[in-house]
Amino acid sequence: MKSQSTTLLVIGGGPGGYVAAIRAGQLGIPTVLVEGAALGGTCLNIGCIPSKALIHAAGEFEQARHFGNGSPLGIKAAPPQIDLAQTVRWKDGIVSRLTGGVGSLLKKAGVQVIQGWAGIEDGKTVTVQTAAGDSQRWRCEHLLLATGSLPTELPFMPFGGSVISSTEALSPGALPKRLVVVGAGYIGLELGIAYRKLGAEVAVVEATPRVLPAYDEELTRPVLAAIKRLGVVLHLGCTVEGLAPSGAVRVRTASADEFALPADQVLVAVGRVPRTQGFGLETLRLDMAGRAVRVDDQCRTSMRNVWAIGDVTGEPMLAHRAMAQGELVAEVIAGHKRRFAPAAMPAICFTDPEVVTVGLSPDAAERAGQECIVSAFPFAANGRAMTLESSDGFVRVVARRDNHLILGWQAVGRSVSELCSGFSQSIELGATLEDIAGTIHAHPTLGEAVQEAALRALGHAVHI
């Protein structure tokens, strides 16, 4: 097998891997990117992008049905129908355009992309079994692990047949009449709500006493109310025991009673785990943090010139975190002085309504020993929210009491994901309540609730 060499070899073409490769190419670093499937990884192909496409299509269909039943807006429409196959084709078209764009950007940056499966021999040597069927051996000065994550599989309910992961849920061949979702985290609820809007009967089983258990209860209360209005059936504080011979889901309550939930499909959405198997990672004997690769604040592993980014390094498993880490690694290799120390890491749950968190929640601030001001402004008092027929939810700010430095933002409501960048920027720039309160916000917009939350924290909100 002929050996070839490069300065940087990236294993994994997801958001972290392709951003690292593009930035390295821009900096003049000879770079090879190895990806076994499609460029873009989980996020572009079977995660962030296709899920948002399906969520949008489901929302539009549900809105059309709403108009079919009459609307306060005066809009009337015939009961709609949905061509699910066309919906999936539309979603796939978006994915195709984005992944094709990634390929073009890599080519523009001078990155050599190899479609194939990497196997690590040591920290400087990787063999690649290409999709064309040949084998290559690559020597590299720097090795970057960007292998992502996999859906968590329940040992007593493995994927296959009627038991599906989010991957299969995003490309339905037909709509199941009855869908049982295991897990009320953001993946389970996003897809469960979408399927309910498309017309499926949806039941959600969650081991904790409430939905979105990673978020505080005040923030998730509007989501819970919306779920109930949609007709999603919740079984909270319950655990799944497996499948009955009939295909129903066996559920155990907190009091140890058992019952069966009829199901045509079962979506298991209980989390994701770092992808650390199948490419020879064990040969490096890296320091691990549980099932994740341990890295420092420059994304260095315990082996010199071996780097890791994104989901393989553990929580939070977010595409934008992986991208930021990828850019950082490329720049550190190029000799720049960079460290991965963001002041805030935004997270969005694309339920209906949406949920956004950036920085510290009130509880987290209290645990950190911070004496804080916490203030919220409801969308019920926001004119733009009213015109969108979506006045549930609020914007909340957390700031230090002594100097009014903003430590965190949270929001729940329609389209609040679009407020997220402003939240993050305010924390990164060290903004105070006075900075936000004194900034003119356009009217009428949802963003006015941001200013009003800061004004209310200072004791002089105008519109409440």
N, C-alpha and C positions, 0 to 999 in steps of 0.2 A: 504494500500500500504506500503510495507516494505521500510524503509529508509536505504540507504547505504551512506557511506561517503568517501571522498577523499580529498587530499590537493588541487589539481588543477583540475578544470573542464573546458574544452575548448568546446565552441560551434562553430562548423565549421571546416571542415577538408580540407580546401584549403591550399595554400602554407604557409600562415601565421600560421594557426591553427596547421597543422601537424608538421611544423618546431618547433613551440613552444612546442608541446607535446613531440616530440622526444628529444629535448634539455632538457626539464624538466625530462624526464625519465633517460637520461644520468646522470643528476645531483642527481638522487635518490629521486626525488619528485613524490609521488604517483599521477598519472595523469589518468583522464578519458577524452576521446575525443568523442563527439557526432556529428555525421554527418548523415543527412537525405538521401543524395544521394550517389554518389561514392566519395571515397577519392580522393583528388587532387583538388576539387573545380572547379570553372570556368576555371582556367588556364589550368589544365591538361585535363579536359574533354570537354569543349566547348569554349575554348579561345586560350591562347597562343600556346599550342602544336598542337592541330588539325589545327589551322589556318596556322601555319608554314608548316605543312605537306601538306595541300591543296595548299598553295602558291608554295611549291617546285614542286609538281606534275604538277601544271599548267605551271610553268616555263619550266619544262622538255618537256612537250607537245608542248609548243610554240617553243622551240628550235628545236624539231624534225620537226615541220612544216617549220621552217626556213631552215633546211637542205633539206627538200623536194622541196624547191624553188631554190635550189642551194646556195652554200656558198663560200665566199672567201677562206675558209680553204681547199677547194677541196672536201668536203664531200657531197655526194649525197645520198638521201634516198627517198623511196616511200612515198607518202603522208600518214601520220600516222592516226591512229584512237585511241580513248580512251574508255576504258571500265570504265565508271564512278562508277559503282557498285563495281568493284575491287579496284578502287582508294579509295573509302570510306572504304572498308574492310581493306585496307592497313593502312589507317589513324587510324581506330579504333584499329588495332593491336598494333600500337605504343602507343596509349592511354592506352590500357589494360596492356601492359608491364610496363608502368610507374606507373599507379595506383596500380598495384600489387606489385611493388617495394616499394611504399610508405607504403602499408600494412605490408610488411615484416620488414621494418625499424621500424615502430611503435611497432611491436611485439618484435623485438630485444631489443628495449629500455624499454620494460615492460609496455607500455601504454595499457590501456584497451579501446578498440574501441567499441562503441555502435552505430549500425546503427538504427537511429530513429530521432524523431523530438523533440527538446527541447522546453520547456515552462518555462519561468522564474517566480518563485513565489516571490522571494526576492533576495537580493544580496548574500545569502548563500544557497539558495534552488532552485533546478531545477527539474522539472518532465520531464520524457522522455517517449514518446509513441514510442515503438520500432517497427521496421519493422515486427517483429514476432507477433505483436498485443497485447503485454502486456504493462503495465505501471510500471515505476520505479520512485522513488523519490531519489534524490541525494543531500546530504549536502556537501558543500565544503568550504574550507578556502579562496580560491581564485577562482574567476570566470573570464574567459577570453572570450571576444566577438570577434569572427573572422568570422563573417557571410557574409562578402563579399559585392557584389553589384549586381544590376540587369540592363538589358538594359532599357534605357529610352523609354517609350511608348508615342506616340503622341495621345492626347485625341481624336482627330478627325480621327485618323487612327490607331485603336488598332490592336495589333498582332492577326493574325488568317487569314485563307484562303490564299490569295495571298500576304498578308503583313507579312513579316517575320523579325526576329531579326538575329543577328549573329549566334545564336544557330542553327537555322534551315539552315542557309546558309552554315554551315560547314558539313552538312550531306545531300546533295542534292540527292533526289531520281531520278531526271532527270534534265538536264540542261535547264533552261528557254531560250526561243529564245530571249526575250527582258527583261532585268533586269534594273529597275530604282533604283538607290541608293540615299537615302535621307541622306545627310551629307557627306562632303568631309574631315572629320578628318581621323585619322590613320586607324580606323576600316573600315570605308566606302571605303577608297581608297585601302587598302590591299585586301579586298574581291572583290571590283569592278575590280581591275586589274587582279586578279586570274580568275574571271569569264570571263573576256574578253579574256584572254589567252586560256581558255578552249573552246571558240568559241561563247559565248553569245554576243548579242548586248547590250552594257552597256551605260546608261546615268546617270550622276551624277548631283544632284541638291544641291546647297549650298547657304545658305543665305548671306554669306560674299562674298567679291569680288574676293577671291582667294582660292586655295586648301590649305589644311593643315594650316589653319589660326593661329594655335598656334605657328607656326614656322616662322622665318623671311623669307622675300620674296626671298632673294638671295639663301638661303638654299633649297627652294622648287622649284626654277626655273628648275633644271634638271628633277625633278619629273613631273612637268607640261609638259615639252617637250616630255618626254617618254610617258605620258598618251595620248597626242595628236597623237604621232606616232602609238600607239596601236589602235587608232580609238575609244577611249572612248569619248563620247560626253559630254561636260561640260555645265551646265547652272548655271553660277555664279551670285551672287547678286539676286537670285530668292528664293521664298518661296513656300513650298508645301501647298495647300489649302485642299487637301483631294482626295478621289477617285471619279471619274465620274461613272455613272451607267454602263458604258461599261467596267469598270475596269482600265481605263486609269488614270494617275495621273494628277490632276489639279495643274498647276503651275502659280504663279503670278510673273511678273517681277518687277524690281524697279520702272518702269514707270506705274505700275498698270495694265498692259496688262495681259491677261490670255491666256494660251494655254494648250493643253492636250498632255501628253507623253504616247503613247501606252506602256503597260507593262503586261507581263505574271506573273512577281513577282516584289514585291517592298521590298527592303531591307532598313529598318529604322535603321540608325546608327548615332544617334544624341547624343550619350553619354551614361553614366551609372550613376546610383544613388545608394547610400548606402542602403544595405538591413537592414532595421530597423523595419520592420513590420512582424507580424506573429509568434513571439516567446516570447512575453511579455516584450519587452524592456521598454515599457512605465511604467511598475510597478516600475522601478528603479528611474524614474524621474531624469535622468542624465542631466548634462549641455550639450547642443547641440551646434554645429557650423553649423547653417542652418539645413540641413537634415542629417548631419554627427554627430557622437559622438565626443565630444570634449575631447582631451587627452593632457597630459603634455609631457615633454621630456623623461619620462620613460613609456609612454603609460598608465598612470593611468587616470581613469575617475574621476568624481567628487565624487564617492562613494568609500570608503576605500576598498581595495582589490578586486575591480572590474576593470578590464583592458580591453582595446580594441586596435585592430591592423588592419592594412590593409585597404581595401576599405571602410569598415564601418566607418572609421575615416576621410574619404574624400580624396581629391587630395593630391599628385598624386596617382592615382589608378594603381599601378604597383606591380606585383608579387614579385619582388626582394625587394621592400620596405617592403611588408608584412612579407617576410621571415626574414629580418633583425630585424624588430620589434618583431617578435615572439621569436627569439633567445634571444633578449634583455630582454623581460618579464620573460622568464624562468630563466635567470641568476639573475635578480633583486630579484625574489621570493626566489632564492637560497642564497641570501645575497651578491651577487656581486655588486660592484659599477659601474653602467653602465648608460649612457644617450644616447638618440637617437639624435645625432647631426652630421649627415654626412656632410662632406665638399662639396660633390657633389652627385647628384642623377641622374644616367644615364637614358636616355629614347631613345628607338629605334622605328622607324617606318619601318616596313618590306614591304615597297612599292618596286617598281623596277624603279629607283635605291633606295637603302635603305638610311635612314636618321638617324643620331645619334647626340644627344646633351648631353653634360655633363657640369655642371657648368653654368657660366654666358655667355649669348650671348653678342655681342657688344652693343646692345640696352639696355639690362639689366644692363650691367656694367656701361653704361653712366647714367642710371637712379639712380644707386647706388652711383653716384658721383665719380666713379673711372676714372682716366685718364689712358687710355689703349693704348697698341699697338695691332693692329689687323692685322693678316697676314694669307694669304691662299696660298696653293700650289695645282695646278690643276693636276688631274689624267692624263690629256692629255700629261704631261711631265713625266709620270711614266711608266717604261718599263713593269712591271708586269700587269698594267691595260691594256696596249696595247695588250699583249698576251692573255688577257681574252676578247678581243673585247669589252671593256667597259671603255672607257677613259673619259666619261662624269663625272662631279663632281669634288670635291676638299676636302681637309682637311683645317680647319681654326682654328687658335689658338687665344685666347684672354688673354693678360697678362698685368700686371701693368707696367706703363712706368718707374716708379722710381726704382723698384727693380727686375723687370722682373718675379715676381711671377705669375704663370699660374692660371688664374681664370676660364677658360672655353675652351672647345673644341667643334667643330661641324664638321660633315663630311656628305657628300652625295656621293654615288657611290655604285658600286657593292661590296657586302660582307663587307661593312664598319662596320657592326654590330660587326665583330670580332676584330675591333680596340678599342671597347668600354672599355674593362677592363683596357687597358693601359691608356686611357684617365682618367678614374676614379682614378686609382692608382696614377697617377702623381699629381692630385689635392689633394688627401688625404695625400700624403707624402710631400706636399708643394714644389713641383719641380719648378724650374725656366726654362726660355728659354734655358739658358746655359746647364742645366742638360740634357734636351732632345736633344739639338743640339750636345752635346758631347757624347751621347750614340750611340754606333755603332749599326745600324739597318741592318738586313740581306738583301742581294741583291740576286735576285730581289723579292721584296715584296711590297704590298700596304703600309705597315708600313713605308717605306722610305718617303712617303709623309708627315708623321708626323714629322720626323726629318727635312725635307726640309721646312715645314711650320715654325718650330722654327728657323731654319737658316735664312729664309727670314725675319722673324721678327727682327733678329739681324743685318740684312743688308748684309748678305753674303751667300745667297742661291747659290748652285753650279749648279743646273740643270735647271735654268730658268733665 
